């Protein structure tokens, strides 16, 4: 096997209309995807170090010029320089004001009392909601970027709807899976209140309430409490079969009988080699707990 810098590097998980897939990049062979349907074996051993994944913009990837190493436990797989470059031209970081594409304004439901407002390019057709692990969502309207930004701010101020939550709260709230009826009812109430707000931009085309549930995409109906969060480090093995995927979280029935959860955000940056499907998981694991009400972790 060649040097680690010449091997396939995992670049995390990507959602599309066809479902979730792990992204792989090679310095010569480019990019490929590995779909993650339920039942698929997933067994790998991490390489010697975790390296920055660089910057992906407009469908093109620019490798990290320094090949910088990133901490094993970091949620982001970018070094500081690449992260700053990424955010210098980003809708999420509010550093773009002239994007001509239409934008959707949405309400996303993650758990009882966990509803957020956000915006996403309309052409992404809901992929952003799948990336965030929203269990359900409803579009409020569609319009130019600045109108969508204004509507997002109005929702936050008038309805006390935030634009983010601690990710651990979302993870804990999905098990056991809340009913679609509960989700739709809470979304419907907020949607009705939002439509009646003064201050929504005239250029925003307000939409009727149409809830979208992601059960068929995530396959969470059979997930039960007891999963252990995998803590990746160099030279550690993880092996099991995929049972569900929600946002960046991959749920596995471990080959050794344990219930495992791999956060693909932390998988990004590793060079991985195949392990035997029946291998014992040697990576450390930790129990998944509900976080305190307030906390600084706000990614996704």
N, C-alpha and C positions, 0 to 999 in steps of 0.2 A: 504494500500500500504506500502511495506517495506521501510527500510532506503534507501536513495538515492544511497549509495555505493553498494547496492545490486540490483539496477534496471538496465535496459538496457541503455547503453550509446551510443549515436550516435558517430560514428568514421569517419564521413564525407561521401564523395561520391566516388564511384569506377566505372570506365568504363571497359567494356569487349565487346566481339563481340556481346553479346545479348543486349547491351545498358547500360544506367546509372542506378545505384542503390545506395540507402543509405545503409551504413554499420552500423550494430548494434553489440555491444559486451556486454556480460554478464559475471560476474565473475565465474559463475557455468555452464551456458548453452552454453557458447562459442559464436560463431559468426553467424549472419544471415543477409540476404540481403532483401531490399525492392525495387523492380524495380520501375522506375519513367517514365512510358510511358505517352504520351500526354493524358490529360483528367483525370488522376488519382487524386482523392482528396488528399490533403496534409494539415492536420490540427493538430497542436500540441501546447503544452504549455511548456515552459522551466522550469527546476528545480531551485533549490536554488543557485547553483553555477556551474561553468564550470571547469572541471578537466582535467588534462593532459591525453592524449590518450595512452601514452607509446610509444613503438617502435615496428614496424612490419618489420621483415627482413626474407627473404627466405620463405615467406608464414606463418611464425610463429609470434605470438604476445606476447610481454612481457609487462605486465602492469607497469605503473609508480610506483616504490617502495614507493614513498612518497605520492602518491595520491594528487600531488600538484595542487593548483588552478591556472588557467591561466586567463588573462584579457578577458573580454567579447568581446572586439573589436579586439583582436589580430587575424591576419591571420593564424598563426600557433597555433595548439592546443597542442603543446608540451611545457613542462617546459624546462628551460635551460639545465638541466642535461640530459634529454632524447634527446633533440635536438643535443647536442654534441655527445652523443653515436650514434645517427642515422647517423650523418655526418662523424663519424670516419671510417665508412666502406661503402662509398657511391660513385657511379660513378658520380652522379651530383656534389658532392663536390670534385671530383678528388682525392679521397683517396683510390681508388682501381686501381692497375696497372696490376694485374695478373688474371683478369677474362677471362676464356678460351672461353666464348661464342662469337659468331659473333655479330657485331654491325652494324646497319644501320646508314648512314649519310643522313640527310634530310634537305630540305628547307621547311619551314612552313609559310603559308600566313595567316595573321590576319586582314589585312586591307591595303588600298593603301599606299605603302611605308613602311608597317610593315611586313617585311619578315625576318625571322631569320634562322640561321643554328643550327643544333643540332645533337645529337646522341641518339640512344636508342637500347636496346637489340633487336635483330631481332626476338626473340621468342615472344616478346610482341605484334607483328603483328599490330602495329599502335595505340595501346591503349594510348601510351604516347602523341600522337598528339591530341587525343580526350580529354585527361586530361588537356592539355594546351589550349583547345578551339581554335585550329587552324581551320580556315574555309576550307582550302585546304592544301595539301602538295604534294611533289614529292621527291622520294628517289634519291640521287645522287650515292650512292654506298653502298657496304657491305664488311666488313672485320674484322680483329682482333681489339680489343679495342684500342690499341695504334695507329694503322693505322687510325681508325675512329677519334681519338682525334687529330691526326696530320692534317687530312683533314679538320676538323672543324676549326682549327687554320689557315690553309691556306685560307679558304673561308673568314674568318673574316678579315684577313690582306689584301687580294687581292681585294675582292669585297665590303669591308666595310659593310659586313653583320654581325650584332651583334648576340650574343647568347641569348639575352633576351630583353624584353621591359617592361615598366611600365604596370602592368595588367589593370589599368583603361583605358589606351589607346586602348587595345584590346577590352575591353567591349564596349567602345563608338563607335568603328569603325564598329561593326557588325550590327548596326541598323541605317538606313535600310540595309538589306542584300545585299552586292555587288554581281554582276553577276558572274557566273562561268567563263564566257569568260574573264572578267577582271582579275580574279584570275589566270586562266591558262596562259594568255599572259604574266603576270609579272613573274610567276614561270618559264615559258619556256625560257624567255630571260636570267634569272639568271642561269638556269640549263645549257644552252648552253655555257655561259661564264665560268661556273665552270668546265665543262668537258674539256675545253681547257687550264686550268691553269697548269703551271709547278709547281712541288713541291708536287703533289698528290702522296701519297705512292703507290708503285708498288703492294703491297699486298691488296689494295682496289680494289674490282671488281666494275668498274664504270657501271652504269645502264642507259639505254635509258630513255628519259623523258616520264613519265606516271603520269599525274596528278590524284590525289585522292581528291574528294570533300566530305565534311561531312554533306551536307544538309539533307540527309535522317536520319542521326543519331541525329542531333541537333533540327530539326523542327523549324528553325528560320524564315522561309519565312513569317509567319504571325505576327511576333513580330513588334510592332510599338513603336515609342518614347513615353515616359511618365511613364515608370516604375520607381518605387521608391525603393531604396535599403533599405532592412530591417536591422535595428540596434538591435541586440539581447541583452537582459538583463534578469535577473532572473525574473521568474513568468510572462513572456509575452507570448501572444498568437499570432499565425500566422495561417491563414486559407485561402485556395483557391484550385484551380485546376491547375495542371501542364499543361503548354502550350508548353514549350521548355526547353531543358537543353543544355548548352554549357560549356564544361569544368566543373568547380565547380559551375557555376551559374544556379540556378533553377528559371525559369520564371513562375509566377503564375497569374491567373485571380483571384483576391481576392474575398472572399465571400461577402465583403462589397462593391464591385464594383471597387476597386482600382487595378491598375497593380503593382504587387510586384515582387521583385527580391531577392532571398535568396542566399547568398554566402555560399555554403556548407562547405567551409574551416572554417567559423566562427560558423557553426552549430555543427561541431565536438567538442566533449568534454562535451556537455550538456546531462543530463538525461532528456528525453522528455516524456510527458504523452499525450495521445490522447485528442484532443479537438473536439467539435461538428463541422461537415463539414460546417455549416452555421455561425460559430462564427465570431465575429468582431475581426479584427486584432488590438491588443493593443500594439504591439511592435512599437517603433518609426521608422520613415522612413526618408530618405534623397533623394534629387534629384540626379540623375546620371549626372555628368558633365564631359566634356573632360578635362583631366589634362593639365598642362603646358607642353611644349616640353621636359623639362628636370626634372627629379625627382628621388628620392631614391628608390621608391617602385618597386622592380624588381622580386618578386616571380612569378614563372611560366613563 
